[in-house]
Amino acid sequence: MIRYYARKNGQLTELDAPEISCWINVSSPFEPNELEQLSEQLSIPLDFLTDSLDMDERSRYEREDDVRLILINTPILNAIDKENEAIYVTSPLGIILTLDHIVTITGSENPIILKMLEGRVRNLDPSNEQMFVLQIFLENVFRFLDCLKKLNLKRNLIEQELYNSSRNAELKSLLRIEKSLVYFVTSLSSNELVKMKMKRTDFLRIRDDEDLADMLEDVIIDNSQALEMANVYTNILSGTMEAYASIVSNNLNVFIQRLTIITIILMVPTLVASFYGMNVDLPLMDWDGAFYVIILVSIVISLFLVWFFRRKKLF
């Protein structure tokens, strides 16, 4: 699906046909041969479009003649809502700069593009391609930060439940969060490298514009902050899971120890009773009160064992 937008009367307006310096947004679902037709119409290399739809594509930028491609990864909710899948994954967002247009392409519903289309990004003007790209970068970092805060809040809630529960559901939820953080750390790292290289090579041609150069610097700083947060949350989560595994192992050892002590205590009366169950001559066998004496001796020995283990703080 291809839609065209331009800034009219201070607002982002959808167009019926492309104009000079307009924004062309390409998103799924795609009609047959739609990408090929767009490639021919705008003189864009076809691989610029198809690479942006590959979920495994790394962040990068490249240039071919007068067409430039910027590929960054953005966080989205995982469409596969299963207990063994990550809550968030990252999806590539392609930004293609031609001489006359700005093209964005993504293979899934992207919250950054939706936010821009809903008019929640101030002063969005496709005719200023440098500012437009920097605004996408900035909104992408804000999206990462927002998702990281949600993941950390969810981790805190699950951690509180773990203190009172040992169910597998909480551990599986933590694993989903950990997988999401792995996606975030990888994508933020590659995004940061791309932005720093773009700054060094002046890929956006903003070196002479102090305001835009400062904005790119702010984007890089915010991206570094998001990456640091993702690393911190990953380390905290790893420490939490290791600590919980140690607690579970320790509780299991204590439980087995108590069961062993109970078995030893119960073994004494069983042993005495087994001796007097033999078909041989035994002491007190002809005395009428032998039964009560045997029971009393068994109880006394068992109580002694209980006292002994409690004194040793084993029970």
C-alpha positions in Angstrom: 0.0 0.0 0.0 1.4 3.3 -1.1 0.3 6.7 0.2 1.5 10.2 -0.4 1.7 13.0 2.1 2.8 16.7 2.1 2.5 19.6 4.5 -0.4 21.8 3.6 -1.6 24.8 5.7 0.6 23.7 8.6 -0.7 20.1 8.7 0.3 16.8 7.2 -2.2 16.1 4.4 -2.7 13.0 2.3 -2.4 13.5 -1.5 -4.0 11.7 -4.4 -0.8 11.6 -6.4 2.9 12.2 -5.6 4.3 15.8 -5.7 7.7 17.2 -5.5 9.2 17.0 -2.0 6.4 14.8 -0.7 6.6 11.9 1.6 5.8 8.5 0.2 4.9 5.9 2.8 5.0 2.2 1.7 3.6 -0.4 4.0 2.0 -3.8 3.9 -0.1 -5.3 2.4 1.5 -5.1 -1.0 -0.1 -5.6 -4.3 1.5 -7.8 -6.9 4.5 -6.1 -8.6 3.8 -2.9 -6.6 7.4 -2.6 -5.4 8.7 -3.2 -8.9 6.5 -0.4 -10.3 7.5 2.0 -7.5 11.2 1.2 -8.2 10.8 2.0 -11.9 8.7 5.1 -11.2 11.1 6.7 -8.7 14.3 5.2 -10.1 15.0 3.5 -6.8 17.1 0.3 -6.7 14.7 -2.6 -6.0 17.0 -4.0 -3.3 16.6 -0.8 -1.3 12.9 -1.7 -1.1 13.2 -5.4 -0.5 16.0 -5.1 2.0 13.7 -2.9 4.2 11.2 -5.8 4.4 13.7 -8.3 5.7 13.2 -8.8 9.5 16.9 -9.9 9.9 18.4 -6.9 8.1 21.0 -5.0 10.1 21.0 -1.2 10.4 23.1 0.5 7.8 23.2 3.1 5.1 24.3 3.1 1.5 24.2 5.2 -1.6 23.6 4.4 -5.3 23.8 7.3 -7.7 21.6 10.0 -6.3 19.5 7.7 -4.2 20.4 7.1 -0.5 19.1 4.4 1.8 19.0 4.6 5.6 18.0 1.4 7.4 17.3 1.5 11.1 15.6 -1.0 13.5 12.6 0.0 15.4 10.8 -1.8 18.3 7.4 -3.3 17.7 5.1 -5.6 19.6 5.7 -9.2 18.7 2.8 -10.5 16.5 3.4 -14.0 17.9 2.0 -13.8 21.4 3.3 -17.1 22.9 4.9 -17.8 26.3 8.2 -18.7 24.6 8.4 -15.7 22.4 9.8 -12.2 23.1 7.3 -9.4 24.0 9.0 -7.0 21.7 11.0 -7.6 18.6 12.7 -5.1 16.2 11.7 -4.5 12.7 13.7 -2.6 10.0 12.4 0.8 8.8 13.8 1.9 5.5 14.2 5.6 4.7 15.0 6.3 1.0 16.0 9.8 0.0 15.7 10.6 -3.7 16.2 14.0 -5.5 12.4 14.7 -5.3 10.9 12.5 -2.6 11.3 10.9 0.8 10.2 7.2 0.9 9.6 5.2 4.0 9.0 1.5 3.8 8.3 -1.1 6.5 7.0 -4.7 6.4 4.9 -4.4 9.6 2.7 -1.8 11.3 5.2 0.6 12.7 4.2 2.7 15.7 6.6 5.5 14.7 5.0 5.9 11.3 1.6 5.8 12.9 2.5 8.5 15.3 3.7 10.7 12.4 0.5 10.0 10.4 -1.7 10.9 13.4 0.0 14.3 13.6 1.6 13.7 17.0 5.0 14.8 15.8 5.4 18.6 15.8 6.5 20.5 12.7 6.7 17.5 10.5 7.6 18.7 7.0 8.6 16.2 4.2 10.1 19.1 2.2 12.9 19.4 4.7 14.4 15.9 4.3 17.2 16.4 6.8 14.9 17.5 9.6 12.4 14.8 8.6 15.0 12.0 8.9 16.2 13.4 12.2 12.7 13.4 13.6 12.3 9.8 12.7 15.6 9.0 14.5 14.4 10.9 17.5 11.0 9.3 17.6 12.7 5.9 17.2 14.8 6.5 20.3 11.8 7.7 22.3 10.0 4.5 21.3 12.9 2.4 22.6 13.0 4.3 25.8 9.2 3.9 26.3 9.4 0.1 25.6 12.3 -0.2 28.0 10.4 1.5 30.8 7.4 -0.8 30.2 9.7 -3.9 30.3 11.3 -2.8 33.5 7.9 -2.1 35.1 6.8 -5.6 34.1 10.0 -7.1 35.4 9.4 -5.4 38.8 5.9 -6.8 39.0 7.0 -10.3 38.2 9.8 -10.1 40.6 7.4 -9.2 43.4 5.3 -12.3 42.5 8.4 -14.5 42.6 8.9 -13.8 46.3 5.6 -15.5 47.0 5.4 -18.0 44.2 7.6 -20.6 42.5 5.4 -21.2 39.4 6.9 -21.6 36.0 4.7 -18.8 34.6 6.7 -16.0 36.2 10.0 -17.5 35.0 8.6 -17.8 31.5 7.6 -14.2 31.6 11.1 -13.1 32.7 12.5 -15.1 29.8 10.2 -13.2 27.4 11.5 -10.0 28.8 15.1 -11.2 28.5 14.6 -12.0 24.8 13.1 -8.6 24.2 16.1 -6.9 25.8 18.5 -8.9 23.6 16.7 -7.6 20.5 16.9 -4.1 21.9 20.6 -4.2 22.8 21.5 -5.6 19.4 19.4 -3.0 17.5 20.4 0.0 19.6 24.1 -0.9 19.1 23.8 -1.1 15.4 21.6 2.0 15.2 24.2 3.9 17.2 27.0 2.8 14.9 25.1 3.9 11.8 24.3 7.4 13.3 27.9 7.9 14.4 29.1 7.0 10.9 26.5 9.2 9.3 27.8 12.1 11.5 31.4 11.4 10.6 30.7 11.1 6.8 28.0 13.9 6.8 25.7 11.5 5.0 22.7 13.9 5.6 24.7 16.9 4.5 24.0 18.9 7.7 27.5 19.7 8.7 27.1 23.4 7.9 23.7 23.7 9.7 24.5 24.0 13.4 20.9 23.3 14.6 20.6 20.1 12.6 24.1 19.0 13.6 23.2 19.6 17.2 20.0 17.6 16.8 21.9 14.7 15.4 24.3 14.8 18.3 21.3 14.8 20.7 19.9 11.8 18.9 23.2 9.9 19.3 23.3 10.8 23.0 19.7 9.7 23.6 20.4 6.5 21.7 23.5 5.8 23.9 21.3 6.4 26.9 18.7 3.9 25.7 21.5 1.4 25.0 22.9 1.8 28.5 19.4 1.4 30.0 18.9 -1.8 28.0 22.3 -3.2 29.2 21.5 -2.3 32.8 18.1 -3.9 32.6 19.6 -7.0 31.0 22.2 -7.3 33.8 19.5 -6.8 36.5 17.3 -9.4 34.9 20.2 -11.9 34.6 21.1 -11.3 38.3 17.5 -11.8 39.3 17.1 -15.1 37.5 20.4 -16.4 38.9 19.5 -15.3 42.4 16.1 -16.9 42.1 17.7 -20.1 40.8 20.0 -20.1 43.9 17.0 -19.6 46.2 15.1 -22.4 44.6 18.1 -24.7 44.9 18.6 -23.8 48.5 15.0 -24.3 49.4 15.1 -27.7 47.7 18.2 -28.7 49.8 16.5 -27.6 53.0 13.3 -29.5 52.1 15.3 -32.7 51.3 17.2 -32.3 54.5 14.0 -32.1 56.6 12.6 -35.2 54.8 15.8 -37.1 55.6 15.6 -36.2 59.3 11.9 -37.2 59.5 12.8 -40.5 57.8 15.5 -41.1 60.4 13.1 -40.3 63.3 10.4 -42.6 62.0 13.0 -45.3 61.3 13.7 -46.0 65.0 10.2 -47.2 66.1 10.0 -49.2 62.8 13.3 -50.8 63.6 12.2 -51.8 67.1 8.9 -53.1 65.9 10.6 -55.2 63.3 12.9 -56.8 65.9 9.9 -57.9 68.0 8.1 -59.2 64.9 10.6 -62.0 64.6 9.6 -65.6 65.4 12.5 -66.1 67.9 12.9 -65.8 71.6 13.2 -62.1 72.7 13.4 -60.3 76.0 10.0 -59.5 77.7 8.2 -61.9 75.3 6.4 -63.6 78.2 5.5 -60.3 80.1 2.0 -58.9 79.7 3.3 -55.3 79.7 6.0 -55.8 77.1 4.0 -54.0 74.4 3.7 -50.8 76.3 7.4 -50.9 77.3 8.4 -51.3 73.6 6.2 -48.4 72.5 7.5 -46.2 75.3 11.1 -46.9 74.4 10.4 -46.2 70.7 8.8 -42.8 71.6 11.6 -41.9 74.0 14.3 -42.6 71.3 12.3 -40.7 68.7 11.9 -37.7 71.0 15.7 -37.8 71.8 16.4 -37.7 68.0 14.1 -34.7 67.6 15.8 -32.9 70.5 19.2 -33.7 69.0 18.4 -32.5 65.5 16.8 -29.3 66.9 19.9 -28.6 69.0 22.0 -28.9 65.9 19.5 -26.6 64.1 19.0 -29.1 61.5 15.2 -29.4 62.0 
